[in-house]
Amino acid sequence: MSERREVAVVGGATVKFGVRATTWPELAQEAGLGLFRAVPALAAEDVDSLFVGAAEPERFAFQSHVAPLAAEQMGLTPHRILQRTELACASGQSAIRSAYAAIASGLSDVAVAVGVEKMNLPSMAEANTAMACVMDRPWDGVHGATAPPFFAMVAQRHMLEYGTTEEQLAAVSEKNHRFANANPSAQFHEKTFPRDKLLRLPLVAPPLRLGDCSSMTDGAAAVVLTHSGLVRRFTDSPAWIRGTGQYSDFHNLANAGSLTDWVGLRRASAEAFRSARITAADLDLAELHDCFTISEIVEYEALGLCPSGEGGRFVADGRSDRGGDLVVNPRGGLLGCGHPLGATGIAQAVEVFEQFAQKVDPRRQVPDPHWALVHNLSGSANVHSLMVYERGG
């Protein structure tokens, strides 16, 4: 077996997230156009493989077989690997992980990972029914155990066990929306959410209010990856993939175990840090999966950024903000940017690349970042996927 090759993200682009009057194919077109503009040295004929992250195009866009569709819309003719990856909210990161594995093994030399999701339908009832398909539908779905009720139970339990407060939940949302105000591609780029306003918003699933929940969003993002022998053709500031981890420990909620101790994330992050040969203390920034405010708080604890039960205090004390221990979700997170399922993980990777290259708005630029983590959960926090990036120079 040949030696595993080093792999880096060498550029990327994110389209405007939001409620878009565009179709699924048009979002793929936008992502392709943005990618070629962001990476001027990239030519269509350079790309030998395409990995498409898409969670539910069959339900939201009434379209399957989307990998060749995306290739055509992006002007690509993949001739080594063409595939779609589906892992609900982690579909985009799954596309990057698959591209990374293909290049590391020698099956591909230059690959594009694109995530596309068109989630807004004329009928909100139909859209919510589609989201219920992510759960164990015959058991959990029919009982209404969709994402808001599940994460509300997590929040209730965390409050009971540790005294976490609504004000601490709001601190997560305020921070991430503030960062989104400096990100033009974010859905809520132009809206401000001070903490007192967040605490007055309507309840969705107690104790979670509207500002505690990420929105159903249309969007797309794309990155290009290659091996060390070709990196300098495309960029002088690559984001090297140094570690990755993934873990799944249940699906049916009856097997969830503790709602506040996400064992799967602890195990997946341990593998990611081990393979990267770093610890959580080495991180300068992290893109965490804040589908709900309580998610980010539990993730602090599971990643070892703070002890169990102290996640609420961690954010309230500013330790996940600029000037703190590390900056979490400088892109604006899922709360500020919206959450188009297949696109989120790739948009997070674009953020890491641009942070390393110091190309983002100074209001959210992390000072001299060297190590970054991207995390996605999917389903009822039953699957966790992570990637560790190192800045190249």
N, C-alpha and C positions, 0 to 999 in steps of 0.2 A: 504494500500500500504506500502511495506517495505521501510525503509530509504535508500536513495541513497548512494551507496558505493563510496569510494574514489578510483580513478583509476590513474595508472602511467604507463609510458613507462619504461620498465626495460632492454632494449637492442635493438640493431638494426645493420643493415649492408647495405652498398651501393656497388653495383658493379661498375666497370669502365664504365663511360659514354663516348659516342662517336659514331662514325660510326663503328658499330660492325659487323663482319662476323658471326653473331649468329642469331638464330631464336627466336621467341617469347617464346616458351617453354624452350629453353636453357637459356634465360635471367631469367626466373622464377626459373630454377634449380640453377643458380648462386646465386640468392638472398636467396634461402633457405639454400644453403651450407654456405654462408656468415653469415646468421643469427645464425645457430647452432654453428658455430665456435665462433661467438661474444658472445653468451650466453651459456657457457658450461653446465650450470645446466638445460637447457631446453631440454626436451625429446619430441619426436614427439607425444607420447601419452598424454602429458600434454595439448596439444592444442585442445580445443573443438570447436573453431570457426575460420573461415578464411574470411577475407574481402579483395577483390581484386580490386584495383583501376586501371582501364584501360579505356582510352578515346575512341580510335577508332581501336581496333584490327580487326574489320570487314573490315575496309578500308585498314589498313596498313599491316596486317598479314593474311587477308582473313580467320579469325577464330572468331567465336562467341562461347558462352557457355564456357567462359574462366575460370570461377571460379573453376569448378571441374578439368579442365586441369591444372591450377596452383597448386591445392592441390596435384594432383598426381605427378607433377614434383618436388614438394617440399617434398614429402614423408609424407604428412599429410592426416588424415582421419577425417575431421570435422564432428561432430555428434550433434552439437547444431545449429550453424548458418553457412551457406555458401552462400555468395552473392558477386556480383560485384557491384561496385559503379561507375557511370559515371557522371562527371560534367566537361567535357573538361579539362582545365588546373588544376582544383581543384579536379580531380578524386582521387588522392592519399590522400589528406587531408580528403576527404569525407569518404574514407575507415577507417581512424583513428577515425573520429568523430562517425561513425557507431559502431566501436568496443568499443569506450568509452561509448556510450549510452547503448550498450548491457551489458557491464560489470557493469556499474553503476546501472542498473536496476535489475541485477541478472540473466539475460538470458544467460550469459557466465561468465566463471571464468578466462580462459586464452585464449586470442585471438591474432592472427597474422594479421597484415595489410600489404599487399604487393602491390606495384605498379610496373607495367610492361608496357613498350611501345617500340615497334619496329617501328621506323618512316622512316628510310631510305630505299627507294625503288629504283629499277633500273631506274625508270622514275621519274624525279623531277616534271614533269607536273602532274603526277598522285598523287604524294605526296601533292602538293599544292592544287589540287582539293579536296583531302580529308580534308585538313585544312579548306577549304571554307565551309564545312558542319557544322562547329561550329557556323557559323553566321546564320541569318535568310535567308536561301539560296535563296528562290524565290525572295526576295526583295534585301537584302544587298549583298548576295553572287554573284549574276549574274552581279552586277554593280562593282565588283572588290573590295568590301569593306572587304577585308581580314585584318589580323592583322597589317601588316606594314602600309598600307594606313590609317587605323583608328588611330593608335598611332602617325603617322606623323601629322594627323590633331590635335591631342591633343597637340603635341609639338608646332606646328605652333600657335595654339591659346594661349598656355602658354607664348610663346615668345611675342605675340602681347599684351597680357594683362599685363605681368609682366616684360618683358625685359630679360627673360631667354636666355642664350647664348649657342651656340654649345660647347664652352669650358666647361660650367657647365655640359652639357650632357656627354662630354668626361670624366669628373671627376668621374662620376658614374662608367663608364666602366673601367677606369684605376684602381680604387679602387678594384672593384670586380675581375678583372682579376689578380691583384696582390695577392689577397687572394687565388685565384684558383691555383696559382703557389705553394702554400703550401698545396694543397689538391690532393693527388694522384688519387682519383677517378674522378676528374674533366676532362671534355673533353679537355680543353685548359691548362692543368697542365704544359705543357712544353713550352708554347708560351708566350712571353712577349708583352705587349701592352702599351708602354708609351704614354702619352697624345698627343705628336706631331704626332706620327704614327696614332693614332685613328682619328685625325682630317684630315688626308690625305686619309683615306680609301674611297672606292667608295660609292656613294650615293645609297641607296636602295629605300627610299621614302622620299624626302626632308622634313625636314632637317636631317632625320635619315640616318646615314651611317652604313656600315657593322658592325662596332663595337658597334653600338647602339642597335643591334637586337640579341636576343637569337637565338640559332641554333636548327635545327631539329636534334634530338639526339636519339640514342638507349640507353636504360638503365633500371635498376630495383633497388628497395630498399625495405627493409622490417623491421618492428618493431614488438616487442611483448609487449602486454599490459596485466596487471592483476590488481586485487584489493588489498587493503591494507593488507589483511590477508595473501597474498601469496608473496608480493613484496620481502621480505628478502630472499626467496628461490633463487631468481635470481640475485639480485644486492644489494649493499650497497649504491648506488647512483642513486635512481630513479628520473625520471622527472615527477613530479605530474601534472596532468591536472587540472588547477584551474579555467579556464574560456574558454568560446567559444562563438562565435557569427557568424551570417550569415545574408546576406540581398541581395535581388534581386529586382531591381526597374524598369527594362525594358529589352527588347530583341531586337526589331527592332530599328535601329539607329534613326529613325524618332522620337522616344520617349526618346532619350538619355538626353535631357536637356543640362546642362553645360558640356562641355568637360573637364574643369579644376577643377571642384568642384565635387568630387566623393562622392555624398551623401550616396550611399550604403555603402561605406567603413566607413564613419563617423558613421553611425548607427550601423553597425556590430561591429565596434571596441568599441563603447560605451557599447554595450551589453557584449562583452568579458571582458572589464575592470570592468564593474559593477559586473559581476559574480565572477571575481577573486578578487574583492575588492582592486584593485590597480588603478593607473593612468599611463599614458604613461611615466611620469617622473620617475617611479619606474623601468623601463626596463633597463637591462644591455646589452641585445643583441636582435636583431630582424632579422628574416629571412623573407625578403619582396620579393614580386613577381616582380622582375625586368625583365620581358619579354622584355622590352625596357627601355632604360635609363630614358626616360621621366616618365615611370611608377613609378620608385623609387622616383623621385622628387615629383610627385603629391601625392604619398603615405605618404611622410614625413608630408605634409600639412594636409591631411585628417585625419591622426592619431593624430594630435595635437603636433607633435614634433617641429614644427615651424609654424608661421603664414602663411596664404595663400599668395602665390607669392614669398616666401623666400626659397623654396625648393632648388633652384639652388645655392643660396648662402650658404645654410646649408651644402651641400656636398662639395662645393668649399673651404669652411673654415675648412674642416676636422672634422666637428661635428658628422659625421656618420662613422668615422674611429677609429682605436685604438687611445686612448687618447682624444677622443671627448665625446659628450654627451652620446652616446651609440654606439655599434658596429653593423653596418648593413651589413648583408650578409657575415659573416666571412668564410662561406663555399666556397664562390666565386660566389654566386648567380646563376641565370639562365644564365647570360651573360658569366660567367667563366666556369660553369659546364656543360652547355647545358641544354636543356629542354625536356626530354622525358615525355610527358604530365602526364601520370598516376603515374610516379615515383617521380616527383619533390616534391610534398608535403610530401611524406614519407622520402625522402632524407633530407629535411629540419628538420624533427623531429629527424632523426638520428644525425644530427649536434647538435641540442639542447642537446640531451642526452650526446653526447661525450664532448661537451663544459662543461656541468655540472660536468662530471666525470673527466675533465681535461685530456682527452686522445688525443687531437688534436695537430698538429704541433705548437710549441711555436710561430711561426710567425703569427699565426691567433688565438691563444688562447686568449679569453677574460678574463682579470684578475678577478678572484673570482666572477663569474656570479651567480646571484640568481634568477632573473626573465627573461623570454624570451617570445617573441611573434613570432608566425609563421602566415604569411598571404599569401593567394592565391587569385588571381582574376581569373575569367574565362570569355570567350567570349570577348565582347567589354567592358571590365571592368564593366559589368552589374551585375555580381554576385561576392560577396566578402565573403570569409570564413576565420575565424581566430581562433587560439587557443593560450591560455596563459599557460605557464609551470612554475612551481616553483621547484627549486633544493631541493631534499631531502638529508638527511644526517643520 
